[in-house]
């Protein structure tokens, strides 16, 4: 925009507005005037204006008629309508014609100035304010990183970082690099803290003193109590759903739902086979393997790692001696969601309906494998944008509203998040080593122990041990594991992709939202 924004003001009493015009000129606005709609249209056809102010009650062409023609000539130019009339139908027509603002006479110069700042300068003002706010918050966040000594501290820190990330993403600032460095510092500190405390919560995480709410306790601590209180529950698990992604889809639900928002801690590895099965079974992976060996799928198995989710839910309900009627469904595409909407009557009779939504997980895999998707989701902001677009246009939104309208309480969550990786760490394993880039399981792993979190006694951490000498190693921060063979190709292929399985706030600190119909 030019240094002096160009304004067209059309009013049949324009001579009476000279104080307003002088006020705006003194604020750096170049104001052209017209005293009727025809002259205004002629000027719009000849010049380019940054904004147009129209009086609604002009002789000849009314403001609304002038507005309609302006929209044909210059549809993107914002228009402020000013009128003496408070008739609702005029307001409705003006708003329906996509005016930028609507003011009732008499208006004072400051009202006009506020409208101009909002419509012409909001991007710059938002950027300046976001920069000031983050600069002021930077020291407090740094202090939180140094002082965090409980999971609640990390939850609060992570919320603050995500909030600042979204604020800066909505503004054009030069602070993004500083925030990314601060997030990296936070993840480094978080990784060290997890190494010191994780074993204390094992092998069976309980919500006792010092232990956070973790994957195996989601059903006993959040789902079952709701049903016991007489509510029916829809439990929706969106794979790979991070806190920042929840924050961008939340406005799409705000008109229909009230939210109770919290975070919980996903177990390690932050991968479907472990974290999601822990949710649905209410057990740590080692316990699943011991108690239900037919439902546990080993790393080297060619079977899908999440094929037994419905039976695992059944075992948990039975173990807690509940008599709940439940359903389990997985949505892989829009057709799957539409089918569930058609099956709503049958699902409505259940105490619990569990739905797994795979879109974001499919998106992260497609982003790795497809150059086009990688280009579309090249940054965290772009990744969020694709998530928002999918959610807005998917049948999931209708699905949630339908259940809420039937009185269901809705729990929306995930089994783990993802992190964008860019730092390769060399590791060597035999042919039976798993392929995940953020954690490795094997009996002959070779690695630098200072670069990883290693678990040499899996049983202490609630994890299966396929062999006596099995070791788990986890990447933290933005690291990912790369084999020396064909190293350069491997690094180039996976750098910048979104991965999960390791230790980071993005992967382990994940949203747990209760939605209630308004």
CORRA-V237910 format. One record per run of one state. SS is the DSSP state (H for helix, E for strand, L for the rest). FROM is the first residue (numbers start at 1). TO is the last residue. Records with the same first field share a line. If there is no record, write none. Layout:
SS = FROM-TO, FROM-TO
//
This chain:
L = 1-5, 11-13, 27-29, 35-36, 47-50, 56-62, 74-77, 84-87, 97-100, 105-108, 121-121, 148-150, 170-175, 202-213, 229-232, 239-242, 254-256, 266-271, 282-284, 292-308, 320-325, 332-333, 343-343, 349-351, 358-358, 370-370, 377-379, 394-395, 406-408, 414-418, 421-422, 427-427, 429-438, 443-445, 447-448, 452-452, 456-457, 462-470, 475-475, 477-478, 483-486, 495-497, 500-502, 504-504, 518-518
E = 6-10, 30-34, 51-55, 78-83, 101-104, 214-214, 233-238, 257-265, 326-331, 352-357, 409-413, 419-420, 423-426, 428-428, 439-442, 446-446, 453-455, 471-474, 476-476, 479-482, 498-499, 503-503, 509-517
H = 14-26, 37-46, 63-73, 88-96, 109-120, 122-147, 151-169, 176-201, 215-228, 243-253, 272-281, 285-291, 309-319, 334-342, 344-348, 359-369, 371-376, 380-393, 396-405, 449-451, 458-461, 487-494, 505-508
//
